[in-house]
Amino acid sequence: MDPRFLFWVSEVIGSHGVVGEKRNCQIVVLAVLTTVFDPPPVSILVKARSTAGKSNLLEKVLKIFYRFMVVARSGFSREAL
């Protein structure tokens, strides 16, 4: 694998209009990539104030992946967690 992979991904996502979220973008990318490895994939929970751009960040990052690689949910109940 190219050691510049995360840099390249950050550049691609930046070209989709995401600014100032390099680390968060990389975390989401790495989480999605766990779907192709043998251990169970990891899950992430994105939490911030209501106008922080969480949906925009996820929408832009997840756009570069195949749909089958992502299960997106919102509004979890306590039982779901």
Steps between C-alpha positions, in 0.01 A plus 500: 500500500616850421624678817344819366155339481339705780649820358355415158159421649503829692573684176213326319256575781624859515419534131139412592482809723599374846733749672677477836393143577806305387530282810128424519494412129791262545331330797183443299701365206690256720176385665340430162807310382463256790204350311745323268711340775445171680415621854157659538487857368514787746222747559532871559273746673522859382398744769514881502274801545201514269647740241853355488466343153501134602260396224692695237831345607363146490316555172813626326730230639260212439443616142837351399404147613274234356158499667534140621794604720297739717206467736394845614255556785381805689289554809592189699298405803671387822408142417677523164825605664 
